[in-house]
Amino acid sequence: MFITEQERKIPIGGQYDVIVAGGGIAGISAALAAARQGKSVLLLEKMFMLGGLATAGLVTIYLPICDGNGRQVSFGIAEELLRLSVKLGYEPYMDGTAKEGKPRGIAWLTGDEEGKKKRRFEVQFNANVFAILCEQLLLENGVKILYGTSVCATVLENKKITAVITENKSGRIAYKGKSFVDASGDADLCYLSGAKTEGFKQGNILASWYYEMIDSEYRLKMLGFADIPDKYKKAEDKSKKRYTGLDAQEISDMVCDSHENLLNHFLENGGINKDHALTNIASIPQLRMTRRIVGVYTLNDEEVFKSFPDSIGMISDWRKAGPVYEIPFSCLYGKDIKNLITCGRCISVTDDMWDISRVIPPCAVTGEAAGIAAAISDDFANLDYNILAEKLKQANVKLHLDEI
């Protein structure tokens, strides 16, 4: 059964050089990078705070921008945002590794060369403070932020997006642009434009991260979320309930399951009393991998230390020390829509690589590259990589393994 929607004229709310869909870490990085190239930038975010999973999702650990062996591998905005996240103070990691009150990454923040080899360059930050600092940074650089806004459709002409149709408190409004960045985390802009996409086959396990105050300490409780690729699991470990993150009812069910799980955990650990309080829960679903673009190139997790002629930066493996990956520009865009580029969780990687590329540092690395690319071109397949590489280098990004 269907209902036919009445045809209507949609007002144009403005025209921009670059339009970014999604205000998570990838979207923040893309919008900031494009604005710094002197372009007009519109950032569309459906929530009312920036940061995505890092802030609204309470994944408040800025994972490593080093290889675990004392070498920094991610630079530019990836490092800038890490430092911004703890600019006004850090949260000590409450798993016993920082009982002395020192944060993760303190050696890197203080320039302790010997300490850099013992601890990774990562920090734990306050979600609310970081979200506001990111907002202020974007506004200072001239980015127009539109909160409470979802992209509903795209307007296409000659294999290019000419406008996105959005919906918010003001109704349906169209915004015209030259280049578009999909930083939605779910490849929503790709899907709405008809670009080829693929879903995460393994699915997501339940996550219920929350904060509590206990014995005068503010603690992060990490229930679920981290998972290893199925190919490394025993048969009996593959039976957990999974969520695709691509169906409204399923997502709603997951959120309800998450709420029940965390409340039970909180109550089992003492419930509400003068020394124990539930202080913060995620305001968005804690989904890790849902849908991505099928790019010109698809990066896999076995391409460790592989050099790519079109690299836009490097990332490490947050799960273990050692591996370093160059990220090729060709996994940020596909063959279907000329002026659409992706970043963060939307880039073209295999399911096994997705677990490495989905976290904060890779989101920042790919976001910066996508933003600069969108600022200099509206046809990514024909973009002059040398121009992009030079602009990335000017932004203090190291592109290849032999540079670190």
Salt bridges, closest charged atoms under 4 A:
GLU5 OE2 - ARG8 NH2 2.73
ASP17 OD1 - LYS178 NZ 3.42
ASP67 OD2 - ARG71 NE 2.94
GLU79 OE2 - ARG83 NE 2.94
GLU80 OE2 - ARG36 NH2 2.74
GLU113 OE2 - LYS116 NZ 3.07
GLU114 OE2 - LYS117 NZ 3.97
GLU122 OE1 - ARG104 NH1 2.88
GLU167 OE1 - ARG172 NE 3.36
ASP188 OD1 - ARG291 NH2 2.80
GLU198 OE1 - LYS201 NZ 3.67
GLU198 OE1 - ARG292 NH2 3.03
GLU212 OE2 - LYS221 NZ 3.54
GLU212 OE1 - HIS276 NE2 2.50
GLU217 OE1 - ARG219 NH2 2.77
ASP227 OD1 - LYS233 NZ 3.03
ASP227 OD2 - ARG242 NH2 3.90
ASP230 OD1 - LYS233 NZ 3.06
ASP230 OD1 - ARG242 NH2 3.45
ASP257 OD2 - LYS241 NZ 3.36
ASP275 OD2 - LYS274 NZ 3.18
ASP301 OD2 - LYS231 NZ 3.70
GLU303 OE2 - LYS306 NZ 2.97
ASP317 OD1 - ARG319 NE 3.04
GLU326 OE1 - HIS400 ND1 3.15
ASP352 OD2 - LYS231 NZ 3.18
ASP355 OD2 - ARG319 NH1 3.06
ASP355 OD1 - ARG358 NE 2.94
ASP378 OD2 - LYS160 NZ 3.07
